């Protein structure tokens, strides 16, 4: 690759700094490279600390100045060079680079940028299929973005520059006294730009433009190019190595949001604003280097800075201003990238989401400069995460940090997989795929998108998302340190708005060449207007169920202009199998398919063309990434790319035995079982209660007001005859007079006995006669014990939630005023919960487990991993 006269300078900054920093770090005690202040290392700790007063604004003497170990800054800089001999001219270039950074001259010319990569399809040209899972997730997010009020979003920005601030500020991490305030506005700008591109919703465009206009007024009033919801003094603290909550993180979000408003939504005003911000911070950073040293600047990066390098490299590709390129280099955190450059898996102890964006920036550096070192860094990092630090979901981090490699068993808790890390790991994987076309990166994207992104949204409730994705047995998304967020009082860094605004950005990738080429790497129901080829590509997916042997994809082509020859490449997922995989084009068989490769078709396409793909999909287990023998039995269960969670309050002991065949201990839930589900209700004190089975007890609980609760699970029963070949529709008709087994929804194979206990043995003492309600109402039923005619399940009178179910018999209890009849009568209603189409039953040591896709769960308690050696 041709390199300009400034290439030695770029090489020095790119190689010497990172390698020297790695060597220095490896020889130091502790990891000074990561978030620097004890007790203030995670977002969770920072948020809690906001309850205490902010640090005083006066800046005293700086205790780190003793780090000037050599008599001049230049000799300190020169000492960073590797001890191996360099040519004299390279050493001079290294010195001249520092002098440029210290003062004065424009940066060196760049070597050539990296070669041509795949380009993602524009969100403007991709539309998700209405009614599909991904479309519903997108629409839920759109509804949330439209709910948010412009004046409330920008309140703290206006207050900061003494402009009139109508309304009231939002709460949570956007609260007016929270140091991170303003960060979500950056997320909002990125999310709305991408959501508008994905939907062209006019109301959203008006709203996001209003936010940009309001921020423009704030920046103009400030007059320096600075723009934030907090004072610039926060950066005095950063530069003095004093604790403050991640101001560069917030600045990155604002800059990225404005840049997205320009590049995706075409708002030129936003570009002018982000250029002014970049110039302001360029002056600040150069001032630190001139006043102290470059080491002081790097030390100030031992805090979460977001993707400052990434957004500045993006900006440079637009402005070609070397000042922006130099500033991007100065945020390429060398003490972390250096470790990756020497291919050391020493990331344990690092705050995950501080450093993943730094790697994304390194990827952008590779694209801009062509420096292969940064491609190697990103590749090694991805390999390291995949091999040693990721869960079955594709996610990473425990309590926001990385732990020892291949020691994940002891990290399982409620605080796994910070949502931001998944969002950013998806960026890394898609960049690597764009560079290499390696199927493994597309497979990872699919896994993390399904299990890590779709899992953080609470169904179709707008603005309700989670910060962490629990992986430990017996935990719930709703019951963790953060739990589910709220619409107006959370605004965590992981509030997910960007992920659900760009669900269409990694389905289709275009490839430049003599002939138009398109790579279809995700099977998501959608339509792509492929302008380069004059074609419209539409893909549909047959709804998948646990009984299906194949994932079936159909693609149709229509021409929008005169048809031309084009190449289509279809990903054959690594999780499928060659045996049974197939494809047909216009009903003509295309031969065998090889998992982990592409099916390529080149032809002159026309509107009659139709392609069908058939991928065998099966159950499999996957061991947790832990190299210790005692944890070898911990396994996750997957169905193709879907992680299956087992409903459980803590038990995770599966009964796989010695069988090597997974079907010996995991079976499908037939779809007809949904017709056997029922919920029993009763009214007391004006409230509706439901019969519930939890923790081995039958009680009455208040009917939940929302879907997806654990109460809904416990209030749903499968009522079926002892002869399972007889199928009855329990909730469309009242099965009066039938003898039934009553099975708690989350305990398949376990039934309620006449003694009100749970048992896996299904004898006569487990049958209940569902008879007309003793209260005489036509829509009620009573549950009579099968082995004790005349005895019924009863509640009480004017009872509270938690009242235990008892057995009372007509012969032993005189009815006074119809009390017995009332207490023994229930209304049989539609079930509060139904089986997901992808549902299985796994045998357990003490009980069986109902398995459902993790993404489908909301408040239910579950386990992701099973101890299959129990």
N, C-alpha and C positions, 0 to 999 in steps of 0.2 A: 504494500500500500504506500502510495506517495506521501511524503511528509514535507511540510514547509519548513522554512528556516527556524521557526519557533519550536520544532518538534522536540529537541533535547530539553527545553524548558518544560513542555507538557509532560514528557516522560519523567523528568525529575519530580514534578509534583505528583504525577500519577503513581510512580513506582517507589521512589526513594522515601517519600513521606509515609506511605502506608506500611512499607516493610520496616522502616526504622521505628515507626510507632508500634508495630506489632512486637518487635524485639524488645523495645522498652517496656511495653505492657507485660509481656511474658516474664520479664525479670523483676517486676514490681510486686509488692505485697498488696493484695486486695485488687478489686476491679474499680479503679478510680475512673474508668471510662464511662461507667453507667451512672444513672441518676445519683447525684453526689451527696444529698443531705439525709442522714439517718432519720428514719421515721417519716420521711416525706418523699418516698421513692415511688409510690404508685398513685394513680388518680384517686383511688379510694381514700388513701391517707391524706392526700391534698384536700379533697373535699371536706373531710372531717376537720382538718386544720383550719378551714375557713371560719369555723365557729369561734376561733381565737382571734385576737386583734392582729391586724396586718403589721409587718415589721415597720419600724420607724423609717422615714424617708431619708433621714440624714445618713450620709455615707461616711463612715469612719475610715481609718487606715486599713489597708488590704493585707491580710495576713499571709497571702500566698506570694508576696513579692520576694520572699526568700528563695523562690524557685529559680531566680536568675543566678545560676551556678557559675556562669562564665562571665568574663569581664565586659563583654559587649554582646548585644543582641545578635550581631552578625556571626560571631563565633558560636553562639548557642545554636543558631540556625544551621551553620555549617556542620556542627557536631551531629546533626540528625542524619547526615549522609552515611550510607553503609561503609564499614571499615575497609571493604575491598577497594582497590585502587580504581578511580575513575579517570577518564581522560581529562586533561587540563581544561579543555573547552567545555566539557560537561559540568565540571566544578564551577567554572565561571558562570555558566548559564544558571546554575543553581543559586549562586550568589546574586546574580542580576535579577532573578525572579524575586528574591526576598527584597531587594532594593525597590523593585517595582511595587511589591505589596506594601512596603513601608511608605512609599511616597509618591509616586508621582507619575509614572508613565503608563501608557496603555499596555495591556497585556500582549503576550506574544501571539503571532498568527497560529491558527489551529492546523493540526494535521487533518487529513480528510476524514469526513464522517464515515460511519460504518456503511456497509452495503445495503441493498434493497431488502426490506422486510415485508412480510405480510402486513396488510393494513386492515383494521377492523372496519366492518360495514358501518356507515353513518347511522346513528340512531334515527335520523330523519327518514331513513329508507326501510326501517324494520318496524313491523307492527306485530305485537303478540296477538294470538288468537283469542277473541272474547270468550269468556267462560272458562278458559284454561287456568290451571293452578298458578302459573306465572303471571297471567293477566290479572287474576284476582289480587295477587300480592302487589302488583304495580298499581292497580286502582285503589287499593287500601292506602298506599303511600300518597297517591295523588290527592285523595280526600284529606289526608292530614296536612299536606303542604298548602292546600287551599283554606284550611281552617285557621292557619297562623296569620296573625295580624301584623301588618307592616310597622305601625307605630310602636307596638310592643317589642318587635324584633330589634328595632334601631334605637330604642329608648336610651340605652346606656351610651351609645355613640353620640347622640345629640347632647346628652347631659355632659359628656366629657368635654365638649367644645362650647358649652354654654349656649346652645341653641334651644329653642322651645321644644319641649319633649311631651307631646300629648299622651294621654293614657297612662298606663302603669307598666312597669317592666315585667317580663316573665321571671319565673323563679328557677329553682334548681341551680344548675351550673351556669345559668345565664343571669342569676340574681345580681343586683347592682353592687353588692359588696363582695362578690366572688371574683377572685383574681383572674379566672379563666373566661370571664364574661366576654362575649363577642365571638367566641369560637363557633358557636352553632350558626351564627349568621353566615359564616363562611361555608359551613356544611350546606346551609339552606341555598346559598347561591349556586353551588355546584349541583345540588339535587334538583333545583328547579330548572336550571339550564338543560340538564339531561332529561328530566321529565317532560319539559316542553318539547324537546326534540323527539321524544318517544310518543307524544300524544298530540302535540300542537293545540293544547288547550289554551284558548284565548284569555280566559280569566287568569290563569297561572302566569302567562306572559306579562300581562298588565301588572300583576302583583310583584313579580321579580324585578321588573323594570323600575317599579317604585322604590324598591329596596336599594337598587343601584343609585338612583337619583338622590335618595336621602343620604347615602354614604358619600356621594360626590359633594354634597353641600357640607358635610362634616369635614372632609379632607380639605376643601377649599377654605373653610373657616380656620383650620389649623395652619395652613399656609406653608408647611414644610414638606409636604408629601406624606407625613405620618398619618396613619389611619388606624384607629383601634377604639375599643370601648373602655380601655384603661389608659392611665397616663403613661407617657414615655419614660417616666422615672423608673418604671419596672425594668427597663433595659439598663438603667444605671446599676440596679441590683444585680442583674445578670452579669454585667461586665466586671462588677466587684466581687463576683462569686458569692453572692448573698442569696438566701432562699427566696424564691418567688415561683409561682405556679405557672411554668411552661409558657411564657409570653411568646416565644418564637413559634411554638405550636399553633397558637391562635393566629399569629400573623401569617403563617403558612396557609391556614384554612381560608383566611380572608383573601389573600393573594390568589390562591387556587380557585376560589369561588368567582372572583372577578375575572380571572383568565378564562374560566369555563364559560362565563357569561359572554365573553368575546368570541372564543373559538367555536363554541357550540351554538350559542344563541345570537351571535352577530352584533353584540352591543359594543360599539367602538369606544364609547365613553369609559367602559370598564377597562379597556386596555390602557388608556391614558392614566387611569387611576393606579393600576398595578405597576406601571413603569415608574410613576412617582414614588410609590412605596419602595420599589427595588432600589432606586437611587438614594432614597433616604437611608436605607439600611446599609447600602454600600459605603456611604460616608461614615456611618457609625462604626462598622467593622474595621474599616481602614484606620479610623481614629484610635481604636483599641490597639491595633498592631503598631501604629506609630508611637502611641503613648507608652505602651508596655512592651509587648512582644507577640509574635504569632502564637506562642505557647499559651499566653493568657487567653487569646481568642478560643483556641481549642479547648482549654479548660472550661470555658463558659459553655461549651457544647455538651458538657456532662449533665445535661438536662434534656427534657424532651423538646426537640426542635421541629417535630413533624417532618415533612418532606421539603424543607427549604431548598435543599440542593435540587430536588426534582422540579419544583415550580420555576426556579431560576434557569435551569437548563431549557425548560419549555419556553420560557420567555425569550431566552437568547435565540432560539430558532426563529422567533418572530422579529426581534429587533436587530439581531446581529451586532449588538452592542457588547464589546469585550468586557465592559464593566460588569454586565450581568453574568457573563461566563466566569469571570474571576471570582465574583461573589458566590456563584454556584460551587466552584472548586473549594472555597473556604468553608462550605458546609458539608463537604465530603468527609465526614468524621473519621480521621485516619486511625485512631486507636481501635476502632471497631472494624473498619474495612481492612485494616492491616492484618488482623487475625484471619479474616476470610481469604486474604491474598496469599497467606502462607498455608492455607487450607488446614487451619487448626479448629477442631470442634471444641472451642472454649467459650461458647456462648452462655453457659450456665451462669446464672446470677445477673444476666443482663435483663433490663426491662424490655419486654418484647416489642411493644408498639412504639417505643422510642427508636428502635433500630431497624425494624422492617422498612419504614419509609426511607431510611438512609440508603438501604440497598436498592430500593426503587429509583432513588436519585442516581445511584451508581449505574443502574441500567440505562438511565437517560444519558448519563455521561458517555457510556459506550456508544449509544446511537448518535450522539452529537460529534464525538471526537474520533470514534473508531478504535479507541484504545482497547486491545483485547483483554487486558488485565481485568477490566470491569465486567466483561462478559464472563470471565472465569470466576470472579467473585460471586456474581449472581447465581451462576450454575452450582458452585460449591455450596452456597447458602441454601438453595432449594433442596439439594441432595441431602444436606445435613438435617434440615427440618423434616423431610420425608422419612429419612431412615431412623431418626433418633428422638425427635421432639414433637411428633404429631399424633393426635388421637385418630380413632377410626373415622371420625367425621371429617378429617382433613385439617381440623383446627389445631392451634398450638397455644401454649402459655398456661401457667398455673399461678393464680394470684397475680396476674399481669407479668410474670417473669418466666424465663426458661430455667429449668432445673438440670440436673446431671443427665447426660445423654443415655438413652435407653434405661431410664429409671422412672418410668411414668406411673407404675402401679401405685406408688406411694403418694402421687400427686392428685389422685382422684378426689374431687370435692365439689362443692357448689360453685367454686370460683375458677373453673376451667374455661379455656377458650374465650378470651376477651373478644368480643365481636369485631372490634377494630382490626385485630390481627388477621382474622379471616378475610375481611375486606381487602387488606393490603397484601396478603399472601396471594389472593386471586390476581392482583395486578402483576405480581412477580411471575406467576405461572403463565399468564397470558402473554407477557413480554417474551418469556423464554420460548413459548410456542411460536410466536411471530418470527423469532429469529431462526428457529431450528425445524419447525414442523414435527417435532417429536410428540408422538401420541401420548406419552406419559404425562406431559404437562396439560394436555386437554382432558385426560382422565382425572387428574387432580382437580382441575377446575370444576368438572362435573360433580365430583364427590363433595367438594367444599361448598359449592353453590347450593346443592340440594340439602345437605345435612347441616351446614354451618350458617348459611344465609337465610334460607326459608324457615329455619327453626327459630329465628329470633323475633319474628313477628307473631303477635297473639291473634291468630286467625285473621278475621276481617275487621278487627278493632283498630281504627286509625290512631296513630300516635301511641301505641302500646307495644313496647319492645323491651328486650332484655339486654343487659350489659355483658353478662357471662352466660355460658351454656354448661350447666352442671353435667358432670360425667360420673359422679359417685353413685353407688346403689342407694335407692330409697330417697332420692331427692327430686325436687320439682323446680321448674323454671320460675314458679311463683314464690318459692320459699328459698331465698338465698340472701346474701348481704343486700343486694339492690332489689331483687325481685323484678316484677314488671314495672316499667316506667309509666309516667302519666303524660297526658297531652301537653300540659303547660308548666309543669314543675319538676322536670327531670333534666332534659337537654344534656345528657351525658355525651362524652366524645363518641360513644358507640351507638348513637341513636338511629343508625340504619337507614337514614333517608336517602343517601346516595346509592347504596346497594340496590334498593328497590326502584330507583329511577333509571337504572341502566341495565336492566335484566336482558335487554336485547343486544348488548354491545359485544358479546363474545360467541355468538351463534355462527356468524358468517365472517370469513376473512378473505379478502380479495388478494390476488397475486398478480403482480405486474409482469408483463412479458409480451411476446409477439402475439399471443392469443389470450383473450380474457380467461382467467381461471378463478374458481371459487372453492374455498375449503369450508365445508359444513362440519363443524366439530361438536356442536351441542344439539341434541334432539329435543327441541322446545317448539311447541306448536306456534307457528309464526309465518309471516310473509315478508319477503325481501325484494325490494325493487332494485334489481341489479342493472343499473344504468349503463355500465361499461359494456355489457353484453346485449342490452336491449331485451332482457328477460325478467320475468317475475317468477320467483321461486316460492312455492308454498309447501310447508311441511305440516303434516298432521300425525298425531300419535294416538294409537288405539289405547283407550283407557286400560291401565294395567291392573290386574288383580293377582292375588296370591296363587290362584289356580292356573294362571297363564304360564305356558312354557316358553313364550317368546315375547320380547318387546318388538312391536310391529310399527314401523314408520312408513308413511307414504308421502311421496313428494310429487307434486305436479308442476309443470312448466307452462308458462304462457308467454307469448312474444309481445313486446311493447313496440318494437320497430321491426324493420326487416331483419329476419333471423340471420345469425352468423354462427360460425363454429366457436365453441367454448368448451372449457374443461371443468368438470365438476369432480371434486375429491370429497369422499364421504368417510368420516372416521369410523373405523371398526373398533369398538371399545375393547380394552384389555380384559374387562370382566366377563365378556361373553366367551363362547366356545365355537371352535371350528365345526364340530359335529352338529349339524342342524342349521348353521348360519347360512343365509342365502339372500340373493337379490335378484329381482326381475326388472327388466326395462321393457315396458309395453308388453308385459306377460312373457317375455323371453328370458329364460334363465341365464344368469351371468356367471355361473360357475361357483367355485368355492371361495370363501372369504377367510381371511387370516386375522384373528384378533390382534390388536395392537398395530394395525396398519391402515392404509387408505384403500378404498375402492375408487378407482379413477375411471371416468368415462369422458371421452372426447367425441363430440359429434356436432352436427348442425341441428340445433334444437328447434322444436316447433310446439305449437299449443296442444298437440295431442299426446305429448310425451308424459309418461307416468312411470315413476320408479317406486318399487316396494322393497323395503329392507326388513329382514327378519333376524333378530339377534336372540339366540337362546339365553334365557335368564334363569339363574338358579340360586339357591341358598348356599352360603359358605360362611366359614368362621375366619376370623383374623385375629391373631394374637396381639395383645397390647405390646407396645414397644418398650420392652423391659428385658434386658439380657440375663437376668437372674433366674436360675432354675426354679426357685420357689414360686415364681409368678407366671410360669409357662402356661398354667391352666386358665389364665384370665383371657377370655376371648370375646370379641364382638361378633354379632351375627349380621350379615348383610344379604340383601336380595338384590343382585346386580349392584348398582351404585347406592342403594338405599340402606342406611343404617337402621336396624330394627331395635327399638327399645322395648324392654319388658316391663309391663306394669308391675310395680313392686314398691313396698314401703321399706325395703331394706334387704330382703332375701335375694341372693344372686347365685345360689347353688343349683346348677343344672345337672340333669341326670343323663349325660351322654353315654355313660358306660364305656365299654371298650370298642364301641362301634366306630368304624371309619366312615360310615354312611350317615350323612346328616338327616336324611329322611327317617332314620330309625328313632330319632328323638325330637324332631320338629315336623309338625304336620300343618296343613293348610286349614283355615277356617272357611268352610263353604259359605258362599254368599247367602244361601237360603237361611243360615242361622239368624240373619237380621230379622226374619219374620217371626222368630221365637222370642224376641226381646220385649221386655215389659217393665214398666215402673208402676209401683203401687202408691197411691197418695191418700191423704186423709186431711180434713180440715179441723183445726182446733184453735180456739180463741181468734178466729178470723184469719188465721194463717194457714197456708198449705204446707203440709209436711210430707216427706217421702220415706218409705220404708228403706232402711239402709243397712248394709252389711259391711262392717269395717272392724279390723282388729279382733275378729272372732266373735263379735257381738252384733245382735240385731237391735237397732234403735230407730227412732223417728227423728229425722233431721229436717230443718227448713229447706224447702225447695230452692235450689240456687236460681238466682236471677239471670245469670249469664251461662253461656255454653262453655264446655271445656274444663269444668271444675272436677276436683277429685270427688266431691259429693255426688256429682252426676254419675261417675263411675260406680260408686258404692250403692247408688239407688237404681241401678239397672241390673236386671236379672234375665237369665235365659231360662225360660220355662218350657220344658219339653217332656214328652212321654218317656217312660223307661225304655221302651223300644225306640231307639233313635231313628229307625227307618220311617217312623210316623212323623210327619211334619205338620204342625199346626200354626196358623197365623194368629199370634197372641194379641196383637194390638189392633188389628182391624176388626176382629170379632171377639166377643167375650166368651172364653172357653168354659162356660159354666157346666159343671158336672164332670169335667175331665180330671184325671189323676196325673199329676205332673211332678217331675223333679225340678227343683228350683236351684239354679246354679248362679252364684255371684259372677258378674261380668268379668271381673279381673282375676277370677280363680277358676279357669276352665278345668273341668273334670272334678271339681269339688262341689258338693251339694249341701244344702241345709237339711239337717235331720229333724225329726219330730221332737228331739230333745233340745233343739235350738243350738246345736253344735255344728261344726263343719266336718265333713268326711268325704274321703275319696271312694268309700264303699257305697254302692247304690242299691240298697235293699228296700224292703217294704217299709222300713222305718224312716225312709227318706222321701216318701211320696206324700203329696198334699193334694187334697181334693179341692178344686176351685169351684165353689158352689155359689148360687145366688146370694147376694148380700143379706145378712140377717136383719138389716134395717129396713128391708123391703123395697129399697130404691132400685129401679130397673137398671141403673148403670153401675151398681156396686157389686162387689164379690166379697166372699169371705174365704179364708184359707183354713180348711179343716185338716187336721192331722190324719194321714192315711191309716195309721195303725190304732187311732183312738177316735172313732166316729163320735161326733158331738162335741169334740174339743177343738178350739180354734186359736189362731194367733190373735192377740188383743193388745190394744194400746192402753188408753186410759181416758180420762175426761179432763178437758182444759189443761192439757199437759204441756211442758216446755220442750225445747229441743234437747235431744239426748235421752229422752225417755226410753227405757228398755222394753222390748217386746216380751210379753209373757204368754202363757197358755192358760186358757180358762175353758171350763166345760159346762155345758148347759145343765147337766145333771147335778153339779156340785155348787153352782152359783145361781142364786135366784136373780132374775132380771128385775131391776127396779127402775121404772120409768124408761125402759129401753136402753139403759146404760151399756149392758153387755152387747146388745145388738149394734149399738153405735160404735163401740170400741173394736168390734170384730169385723167391721165393714170398711172396705177400701175401694177406691176408684181405680180401675185398671186403665192406665193411660199409655200413650206412645212412649217409647223408651227415651230417657234423657241422653243416652249414648248409643251409638251404633258401631258395629265393626267397620273399621277402615277397609276399603277394598283390598289393601295389602295387609292381611292379618294372618298370623300363624300362632300355633300353640307349641311351646317348648316344654318338654318334660323336666320337672324339677325334683330335687331330693325330698322336700317337704310339701311342695305344692307345684302346680304347673304355672307357666307364665304366658300371658297373652302378649304377643309381639306386634307392634305397630311401628310405622315409620316415625323416627324421632321428630321430623319436621312437623308432623300432624298434631303433636301433643301441645297442650297449653298449660293447665295447672296440675295435671296428673303427676303422680309420683312414679318414678321409673328407674331402671338401671340400664346403662349402655353396655356394660361388660358383664359377662357371666363367668362364674367359676365352674368350668365344665369338667374339672377333675374331682369334683366333690364326691 
